[in-house]
């Protein structure tokens, strides 16, 4: 992962800033924000409170999309496309996207379920939801609401599938997050979780250097050093893919499998809600 991104962003902090829309004139002396959550995590959840996570994402909403492209070495659209495909969404389906952020996964799902389908995007950050509505809110059958992943504003079994992309890692209780997804999806429906991971292979660990060392620099250039320092720390504490699969099975999912992408920098977990 990331060799193209490293080549594309080579140079000084000002060169890095030129890759971020609207930030070509950002000062490299922008103060680092150190009030972000710690990012500490255990095998069961992140130490950050819901209020801390909400405040942090409200703060970075404006730069979230361009920074995602840069720190993923422009791989994020490919990861998103794979997650949407694994959802199994078909025309006419009703799909739930949790931790929807600026709404891109939900918008991709919405295109997949046409004609006749609908998608609900839920996120804890009002600022993120405002951006999602501004970008995609004119599409019939696509809606975005503010809501907590641990207490979703959904009725039981009303969705054909659900996704959560780069959101599980921020939850204080991974099991409860998965349980809420399972509750919201009909029996036989699929849940997909896309998340950053700590790669295991020797080659992938070399590629991890980009994420550990360069991402915080990119965050500082954008004036969001604290938030993107949190990102790196939260990944360090996030459980390995086998443990996430175990949590899904403990919640009750069946047919749980996972696959790594980009050398294991991200993982995609899928599970099915039991039919009985």
Secondary structure, DSSP 8 states (H G I E B T S, - for coil): --HHHHHHT-S-HHHHHTTSTT-TT--TT------S----B-SS-BSS-HHHHHHHHHHHGGGHHHHHHHHTTT-HHHHHHHHHHHTT--TT-EEEEES-TTSHHHHHHHHHTTTT-EEEEEES-HHHHHHHHHHHTTSTTEEEEE-BTTB-S--TT-EEEEEEES-GGG-S-HHHHHHHHHHHEEEEEEEEEEEE----SHHHHHHHHIIIIIHHHHHHHTT-HHHHHHHHHHHHHS--HHHHHHHHHHHT-EEEEEEEEGGGTEEEEEEE----
